[in-house]
């Protein structure tokens, strides 16, 4: 039956011609009387192999149909449970669609910092009535422009607030405001000069609020004898924050960072961390200013810092005799260098 069946399927292709061909069956009732002849005996052995191939092909087709049927059933099942998922399965997303569905990256945390600098250079011997009596020298103006270039080039942060002492109140100095004027023009920021040099604690409170609320770096331009007290008010107790500034030191930069922490109760709290001192990179000590103007009795009443030999320069306590310090070395008179 297997041999006859395969011969019947292949008969139209393998029909022989010639006088030796004989009809396989006779009779009007036979289907093979329509001209279909049996293949020669030499081809019947190959017909078995062809039959096996046909069976394998039929099995493969059936397997493909079954797998497609199960895939359709699976999609229908998912669609019944989650229509959105099924639509995603049926329509692959483009790369742009996938990027749009991804959550946007969270912005980096801001650096709440306070930078404290001394005003730019002043003339050691200004002519009476000259703008340099209360203002910057030519070198000081060059330093001010240098600070603006540091920000423009990205070496310094783009400050969110600028502070300087009030030039309209004693000692009527313009140098602190002039030092940050090129920066103010570059950043489009006003200079807050509402604090007198004697109001360091009030300035520190305003600077901390500005760094916290505006989420960025704040720059303070101040008088060098009062900078250590200002840094104390900001919360910096590191040794370099308390060190007195020599008269010729203009390049030094002191910095603190405002950090947010969570109390055990869950309430937020702020703390101040001292950062390593930096430099403006414009130049070092200035000729003609090698001593410590801060030891002058006119400054001691508003100064609190530590001299190189460890002597603390501070206002005298009640009933305490003021100490006499050497302005050139910063040491107490009669005290040898250690």
C-alpha positions as CSV (number, residue, x, y, z in Angstrom):
1,X,0.0,0.0,0.0
2,X,2.9,2.3,0.8
3,X,4.6,1.6,-2.5
4,X,1.4,2.0,-4.5
5,X,0.5,5.3,-2.7
6,X,3.8,6.9,-3.5
7,X,3.7,5.7,-7.1
8,X,0.2,7.2,-7.4
9,X,1.5,10.6,-6.2
10,X,4.5,10.7,-8.5
11,X,2.8,9.1,-11.5
12,X,2.1,12.4,-13.3
13,X,5.8,13.3,-13.2
14,X,7.2,9.9,-13.9
15,X,4.8,8.7,-16.7
16,X,6.9,6.6,-19.2
17,X,6.4,6.6,-22.9
18,X,7.0,3.8,-25.4
19,X,5.6,0.6,-26.8
20,X,6.7,-1.5,-23.8
21,X,4.5,0.5,-21.4
22,X,1.5,-1.5,-20.4
23,X,-1.7,-0.3,-18.6
24,X,-1.6,-1.2,-14.9
25,X,-5.3,-1.8,-14.7
26,X,-8.2,-2.1,-17.1
27,X,-11.9,-1.4,-16.6
28,X,-14.1,1.6,-16.9
29,X,-14.5,1.7,-13.1
30,X,-10.8,2.2,-12.4
31,X,-9.4,5.7,-11.7
32,X,-6.1,4.8,-13.2
33,X,-7.7,4.2,-16.6
34,X,-7.4,8.0,-17.2
35,X,-3.9,7.5,-18.5
36,X,-1.9,7.2,-15.3
37,X,0.7,4.5,-15.5
38,X,2.7,2.9,-12.8
39,X,6.4,3.9,-12.7
40,X,9.1,1.5,-13.8
41,X,10.4,-1.0,-11.3
42,X,13.8,0.8,-11.3
43,X,12.3,3.8,-9.7
44,X,10.3,2.1,-7.0
45,X,13.2,1.8,-4.6
46,X,13.7,5.6,-4.7
47,X,10.0,6.1,-4.1
48,X,10.4,4.8,-0.6
49,X,13.0,7.5,0.2
50,X,10.9,10.2,-1.3
51,X,8.0,9.0,0.8
52,X,10.1,9.4,4.0
53,X,11.1,12.9,2.9
54,X,7.4,13.8,2.3
55,X,6.5,12.5,5.8
56,X,9.2,14.6,7.4
57,X,8.2,17.7,5.5
58,X,4.6,17.2,6.5
59,X,5.7,16.8,10.2
60,X,7.7,20.1,10.0
61,X,4.8,22.0,8.5
62,X,2.5,20.6,11.2
63,X,5.0,21.7,14.0
64,X,5.2,25.2,12.6
65,X,1.5,25.5,12.5
66,X,1.2,24.2,16.1
67,X,3.9,26.7,17.3
68,X,2.2,29.6,15.6
69,X,-1.1,28.5,17.1
70,X,0.4,28.5,20.6
71,X,1.9,31.9,20.0
72,X,-1.4,33.4,19.0
73,X,-3.0,31.8,22.1
74,X,-0.2,33.3,24.3
75,X,-0.7,36.8,22.9
76,X,-4.4,36.5,23.4
77,X,-3.9,35.4,27.0
78,X,-1.6,38.4,27.7
79,X,-4.0,40.8,26.0
80,X,-6.8,39.6,28.2
81,X,-4.8,40.3,31.3
82,X,-2.8,43.4,30.3
83,X,-3.8,45.2,27.0
84,X,-0.8,47.6,27.3
85,X,1.7,44.7,27.4
86,X,0.2,43.0,24.4
87,X,0.4,46.2,22.4
88,X,4.1,46.4,23.3
89,X,4.6,42.8,22.2
90,X,2.9,43.3,18.9
91,X,4.6,46.7,18.1
92,X,8.3,46.8,18.9
93,X,9.4,50.3,20.2
94,X,11.9,52.4,18.4
95,X,15.0,53.6,20.2
96,X,13.7,57.1,20.4
97,X,10.4,55.8,22.1
98,X,12.5,53.8,24.6
99,X,14.6,56.9,25.5
100,X,11.4,59.0,26.0
101,X,10.0,56.4,28.4
102,X,13.2,56.2,30.5
103,X,13.0,58.5,33.6
104,X,15.2,61.7,33.3
105,X,18.5,61.6,35.1
106,X,18.4,63.2,38.6
107,X,20.3,66.5,38.7
108,X,23.6,66.4,40.5
109,X,23.6,67.7,44.1
110,X,24.6,71.4,44.3
111,X,27.8,72.5,46.0
112,X,26.8,74.8,48.8
113,X,30.1,76.6,49.4
114,X,31.3,79.9,50.8
115,X,34.6,81.3,49.4
116,X,36.3,84.1,51.3
117,X,39.0,86.2,49.6
118,X,40.9,89.3,50.5
119,X,40.4,92.4,48.4
120,X,42.9,93.1,45.7
121,X,46.2,95.0,46.1
122,X,46.4,98.5,47.5
123,X,49.1,101.0,46.9
124,X,51.7,101.1,49.8
125,X,52.2,104.9,49.4
126,X,49.1,106.4,47.6
127,X,49.3,110.1,46.7
128,X,47.0,112.2,48.8
129,X,43.6,112.5,47.2
130,X,44.3,109.6,44.8
131,X,41.6,107.0,44.1
132,X,44.1,104.5,45.5
133,X,43.7,105.9,49.0
134,X,40.5,103.9,49.4
135,X,40.6,101.9,46.2
136,X,42.6,99.3,44.3
137,X,45.9,99.9,42.8
138,X,46.6,99.0,39.1
139,X,47.7,95.6,40.3
140,X,44.6,95.2,42.3
141,X,42.4,95.9,39.3
142,X,44.4,93.3,37.3
143,X,43.7,90.7,40.1
144,X,40.0,91.6,39.9
145,X,39.9,90.9,36.2
146,X,41.9,87.7,36.8
147,X,39.1,86.4,39.2
148,X,36.5,87.0,36.5
149,X,38.6,85.0,34.0
150,X,38.8,82.1,36.5
151,X,35.0,81.9,36.6
152,X,34.6,82.4,32.9
153,X,37.1,79.5,32.1
154,X,35.4,77.2,34.5
155,X,38.3,77.0,37.0
156,X,36.1,78.6,39.6
157,X,32.4,78.0,40.1
158,X,29.7,80.4,38.9
159,X,28.8,82.1,42.1
160,X,25.2,82.6,43.0
161,X,25.8,85.5,45.3
162,X,28.5,88.1,45.9
163,X,29.2,90.0,49.1
164,X,31.5,92.9,50.0
165,X,31.8,95.4,52.8
166,X,29.8,98.6,52.8
167,X,32.0,101.4,51.3
168,X,29.7,104.0,52.8
169,X,30.6,103.2,56.4
170,X,33.9,103.2,58.3
171,X,36.6,102.7,57.2
172,X,35.0,103.8,53.8
173,X,37.1,101.3,51.8
174,X,36.2,100.7,48.2
175,X,38.6,97.9,47.6
176,X,36.3,95.0,48.7
177,X,33.6,96.1,46.2
178,X,36.0,96.9,43.4
179,X,37.5,93.4,43.7
180,X,34.3,91.7,42.7
181,X,32.9,94.2,40.2
182,X,34.3,92.4,37.1
183,X,32.8,89.2,38.5
184,X,29.4,90.9,39.0
185,X,29.4,92.1,35.4
186,X,30.3,88.7,34.1
187,X,27.6,86.9,36.1
188,X,25.0,89.6,36.0
189,X,24.7,89.6,39.8
190,X,24.4,92.5,42.2
191,X,27.0,92.9,44.9
192,X,25.5,92.8,48.4
193,X,27.4,95.5,50.2
194,X,25.0,96.2,53.0
195,X,27.3,95.0,55.8
196,X,29.9,97.1,57.5
197,X,33.3,95.6,58.3
198,X,32.3,95.4,61.9
199,X,29.3,93.3,61.1
200,X,31.0,90.0,60.3
201,X,28.6,87.8,62.2
202,X,25.6,89.3,60.3
203,X,27.4,88.8,57.0
204,X,28.2,85.2,57.9
205,X,24.5,84.5,58.6
206,X,23.4,86.1,55.3
207,X,26.1,84.1,53.4
208,X,25.0,80.8,54.9
209,X,21.4,81.5,54.0
210,X,22.3,82.4,50.4
211,X,24.4,79.2,50.0
212,X,21.6,77.1,51.4
213,X,18.6,78.7,49.6
214,X,20.3,79.4,46.2
215,X,22.1,76.0,46.2
216,X,25.5,77.2,45.0
217,X,28.8,78.8,45.8
218,X,28.9,82.3,47.5
219,X,31.9,84.7,47.3
220,X,32.8,87.1,50.1
221,X,35.4,89.9,49.6
222,X,36.6,91.2,52.9
223,X,39.4,93.0,54.8
224,X,42.3,90.7,55.8
225,X,42.5,91.5,59.5
226,X,38.8,90.6,59.9
227,X,38.7,87.4,57.8
228,X,39.6,85.0,60.6
229,X,36.8,86.3,62.8
230,X,34.5,86.0,59.8
231,X,35.5,82.4,59.2
232,X,34.8,81.7,62.9
233,X,31.4,83.1,62.5
234,X,30.9,80.8,59.5
235,X,31.7,77.8,61.7
236,X,35.2,77.1,60.5
237,X,37.5,76.1,63.4
238,X,40.4,74.7,61.4
239,X,43.8,76.0,62.1
240,X,44.2,77.5,58.6
241,X,40.9,79.4,59.1
242,X,42.2,81.0,62.3
243,X,45.6,82.0,61.0
244,X,46.3,85.7,60.8
245,X,46.9,87.1,57.3
246,X,50.2,88.8,56.6
247,X,49.9,92.2,55.0
248,X,51.4,91.1,51.7
249,X,49.2,87.9,51.3
250,X,46.5,88.4,48.6
251,X,46.4,85.1,46.8
252,X,44.9,83.0,49.6
253,X,41.4,81.6,49.4
254,X,39.5,80.1,52.4
255,X,36.5,77.9,51.8
256,X,33.8,76.2,53.8
257,X,31.1,73.8,52.7
258,X,27.5,73.6,53.9
259,X,26.3,70.0,54.3
260,X,22.8,68.7,55.0
261,X,22.4,65.9,57.5
262,X,19.4,64.2,59.1
263,X,19.0,64.2,62.8
264,X,17.9,61.0,64.7
265,X,14.5,62.6,64.9
266,X,14.3,62.8,61.1
267,X,14.6,66.6,61.1
268,X,17.1,68.1,58.6
269,X,20.2,69.9,60.1
270,X,23.0,71.8,58.5
271,X,26.7,71.6,59.4
272,X,29.8,73.4,58.1
273,X,32.9,71.6,57.0
274,X,36.2,73.3,56.4
275,X,37.6,72.8,52.9
276,X,41.4,72.9,52.1
277,X,42.6,76.4,51.4
278,X,43.1,77.4,47.8
279,X,44.9,80.1,45.8
280,X,43.8,82.6,43.2
281,X,46.9,81.9,41.1
282,X,47.6,85.6,40.3
283,X,50.7,86.1,42.5
284,X,52.2,85.8,45.9
285,X,53.3,88.3,48.5
286,X,53.5,91.9,47.5
287,X,56.7,93.9,48.1
288,X,56.3,96.6,50.7
289,X,53.9,94.6,52.8
290,X,55.8,92.0,54.9
291,X,54.5,92.7,58.3
292,X,51.2,92.3,60.2
293,X,49.1,95.4,60.2
294,X,46.5,93.5,62.3
295,X,48.6,93.9,65.4
296,X,48.1,97.6,65.3
297,X,46.0,98.7,68.4
298,X,43.5,100.2,65.9
299,X,42.8,96.7,64.5
300,X,43.2,94.6,67.6
301,X,39.8,95.6,68.9
302,X,38.2,94.0,65.9
303,X,40.6,91.2,65.1
304,X,40.8,87.6,66.4
305,X,43.4,85.3,64.8
306,X,46.5,83.2,65.6
307,X,49.9,84.5,64.8
308,X,52.6,82.2,63.3
309,X,54.2,81.6,66.8
310,X,50.8,80.5,68.2
311,X,50.0,83.9,69.9
312,X,46.3,84.6,69.7
313,X,45.5,88.1,68.6
314,X,42.2,89.1,70.1
315,X,40.6,92.1,71.8
316,X,41.7,92.4,75.4
317,X,39.3,91.1,78.1
318,X,37.9,93.4,80.7
319,X,40.6,94.4,83.0
320,X,43.3,92.9,80.9
321,X,46.2,95.0,79.7
322,X,46.6,95.1,75.9
323,X,49.5,93.2,74.6
324,X,52.1,95.0,72.6
325,X,53.0,93.0,69.4
326,X,55.7,93.7,66.9
327,X,54.1,94.6,63.6
328,X,57.0,93.3,61.5
329,X,57.0,89.7,63.0
330,X,53.7,89.5,64.7
331,X,55.3,88.3,68.0
332,X,54.9,89.9,71.4
333,X,57.5,92.5,72.1
334,X,60.5,91.0,73.7
335,X,59.5,87.4,72.8
336,X,62.1,85.5,70.7
337,X,61.0,83.4,67.8
338,X,60.5,79.7,68.7
